[in-house]
Amino acid sequence: MSANQPEPQHWVDRYSDYLYNYTIVRVNDHVVAQDLISETFLAGLKSMANYKGDASERTWLISILKRKIIDHYRKSNSKKGKAEVRMSYRQDEDEGDWLSERVSDPYDKNAEDLMQNEELGTAIFGCLDQLSDKQATIFRMKTIDGIDTETICNEFDITASNLWVIIHRARKAMADCLEKNWF
């Protein structure tokens, strides 16, 4: 294929990590991020005839992904206005009607939730300990501490591509370890 033609057979290898990192920051949900990336690849396949080659494949896929993320939020926000809300207040604080439908409070944790979070945290750190020192440090810096790519690359004298390979392998090892030790 020429340089101006998309090469979908290479998209997953070349762009999936980049698209995932781009998406997870915006949706903060692993499953939704994966779904949006899959939808992006599918939309790219369907619209390959429209690809003019003016931008790189990655830029073109990101533009599709941006629209998928926007559509995701439009869809989820359109559902929010459908709950009936009734409120009435009285002088006495103990009286009054509140919401007829309650949204679950993310801060309302019971003992079981807290115990599961503690167990998961222990499992995550145990799996981190099984990675090589370099891999664990880079994984922590990028995914936990949120340090930018350039800083990490300079500190370890590696390329951005090498960084993403290390991150990808660390994620895979972490997922495998957590599957064995947590689920």
Secondary structure as the mmCIF struct_conf table of DSSP 4:
data_model
#
loop_
_struct_conf.conf_type_id
_struct_conf.id
_struct_conf.beg_label_comp_id
_struct_conf.beg_label_asym_id
_struct_conf.beg_label_seq_id
_struct_conf.end_label_comp_id
_struct_conf.end_label_asym_id
_struct_conf.end_label_seq_id
TURN_TY1_P TURN_TY1_P1 ALA A 3 ASN A 4
BEND BEND1 GLN A 5 GLN A 5
HELX_RH_3T_P HELX_RH_3T_P1 PRO A 8 HIS A 10
HELX_RH_AL_P HELX_RH_AL_P1 TRP A 11 VAL A 27
HELX_RH_AL_P HELX_RH_AL_P2 HIS A 30 LYS A 46
TURN_TY1_P TURN_TY1_P2 SER A 47 SER A 47
HELX_RH_3T_P HELX_RH_3T_P2 MET A 48 ASN A 50
BEND BEND2 GLY A 53 ALA A 55
HELX_RH_AL_P HELX_RH_AL_P3 GLU A 57 LYS A 80
TURN_TY1_P TURN_TY1_P3 GLY A 81 LYS A 82
BEND BEND3 ALA A 83 ALA A 83
STRN STRN1 SER A 88 TYR A 89
BEND BEND4 GLN A 91 ASP A 92
TURN_TY1_P TURN_TY1_P4 GLU A 93 ASP A 94
STRN STRN2 GLY A 96 ASP A 97
BEND BEND5 SER A 100 GLU A 101
HELX_LH_PP_P HELX_LH_PP_P1 VAL A 103 ASP A 105
TURN_TY1_P TURN_TY1_P5 PRO A 106 TYR A 107
HELX_RH_AL_P HELX_RH_AL_P4 ALA A 111 GLN A 130
BEND BEND6 LEU A 131 LEU A 131
HELX_RH_AL_P HELX_RH_AL_P5 ASP A 133 PHE A 139
HELX_RH_PI_P HELX_RH_PI_P1 ARG A 140 ILE A 144
BEND BEND7 ASP A 145 ASP A 145
HELX_RH_AL_P HELX_RH_AL_P6 THR A 149 PHE A 156
TURN_TY1_P TURN_TY1_P6 ASP A 157 ASP A 157
HELX_RH_AL_P HELX_RH_AL_P7 ALA A 160 ASN A 181
TURN_TY1_P TURN_TY1_P7 TRP A 182 TRP A 182
#
